[in-house]
Amino acid sequence: MKVLLDTCMSKGAKVSLQAAGHDVIWGGDWAENPGDPSILAMAYEERRIVITLDKDFGELAFLRRIPHCGILRLVNFRAMDQGPVCVHILTQHGQELGDGAIVTAEPGRLRIRLRPGSN
């Protein structure tokens, strides 16, 4: 699966996702953070799921209706747990994310908001 890790995500998440066979771009490798709207646009252009800790991407997609190819937001996970959690969620819910869902994951809780019109 193609993913774009936001700059706030840990490098360990990048390593875990790559080890699981995912095509990963990590914002932490960039010289400068281009900002959330640009990150979302780049991910959409490259058909990548955005993985982030920030709620801003969901707001951009939901409230401003900016197109995206799926957003996974992690809440209250330690840096060392981000990678395994991402791998697990992509394994279990990659189809929904690839179809444009917005998924919010917290320890013990997962909320999936499907793209309007998808089943």
C-alpha positions in Angstrom: 0.0 0.0 0.0 1.2 3.5 -0.7 1.3 5.8 2.3 2.6 9.3 3.2 3.6 9.7 6.8 3.1 13.2 8.1 6.2 15.0 9.6 4.9 14.4 13.1 5.0 10.6 12.8 8.0 8.7 14.2 10.8 7.3 12.0 10.0 4.0 13.6 6.6 4.0 11.9 8.4 4.4 8.5 10.7 1.5 9.3 7.8 -0.8 10.4 5.7 0.1 7.4 8.5 -0.5 5.0 9.4 -3.8 6.7 5.8 -4.8 6.1 6.1 -4.1 2.4 4.4 -0.7 2.1 5.6 2.1 -0.2 6.3 4.9 2.3 7.2 8.5 2.0 8.0 10.2 5.4 7.7 13.9 5.8 10.6 13.8 8.3 12.9 13.2 5.4 12.0 16.5 3.8 14.1 19.6 4.3 11.0 21.7 5.0 7.4 21.0 6.0 5.2 22.1 3.1 2.1 22.4 5.3 -0.9 20.2 5.6 -2.8 21.3 2.4 0.3 20.6 0.3 0.9 17.2 2.0 -2.7 16.2 1.4 -2.5 17.3 -2.3 0.7 15.4 -2.8 -0.8 12.3 -1.3 -3.9 12.6 -3.4 -1.8 13.1 -6.6 0.3 10.0 -5.8 -2.7 7.9 -4.5 -1.3 7.6 -1.0 -3.0 7.2 2.4 -2.0 10.0 4.8 -1.0 8.8 8.3 -0.8 11.5 10.9 -1.2 12.5 14.5 -3.0 15.7 13.6 -6.7 16.3 13.3 -6.1 19.0 10.7 -6.2 16.5 7.8 -9.6 15.2 8.6 -10.8 18.8 8.9 -9.4 19.7 5.5 -11.0 16.6 3.9 -14.3 16.7 5.8 -15.0 20.4 6.2 -13.2 21.9 3.2 -13.9 18.8 1.0 -10.3 18.6 -0.2 -9.9 15.4 -2.1 -7.8 12.6 -0.5 -7.1 8.9 -0.8 -7.7 8.0 2.8 -6.5 9.4 6.1 -5.4 7.5 9.2 -5.1 9.5 12.4 -3.4 8.1 15.5 -4.4 9.5 18.9 -2.5 8.8 22.1 -0.1 6.2 20.9 3.6 6.2 22.0 6.1 6.7 19.2 7.4 3.2 19.6 3.8 1.8 19.1 3.0 3.9 16.0 4.6 1.5 13.4 2.9 -1.7 14.7 -0.4 0.1 15.0 -0.2 1.4 11.5 0.7 -2.0 10.1 -2.2 -3.6 11.9 -4.7 -1.0 10.8 -3.6 -1.1 7.2 -3.8 -4.9 7.2 -7.3 -4.9 8.7 -8.8 -1.7 7.1 -6.6 -1.0 4.1 -9.5 -1.4 1.7 -11.6 1.2 3.5 -8.7 3.6 3.7 -7.9 3.0 0.0 -11.5 3.8 -0.8 -11.1 7.2 0.9 -12.2 6.5 4.5 -11.0 8.6 7.4 -9.9 6.4 10.3 -9.2 7.6 13.8 -7.4 5.1 16.0 -7.0 5.4 19.8 -5.9 2.6 22.2 -9.0 0.4 22.5 -11.1 2.3 20.0 -11.3 2.6 16.2 -13.7 5.0 14.3 -14.1 4.6 10.6 -15.8 7.3 8.6 -16.4 6.0 5.1 -16.3 8.3 2.0 -19.8 9.4 1.2 -21.3 7.0 -1.4 -19.0 4.1 -0.6 -20.3 0.9 0.8 
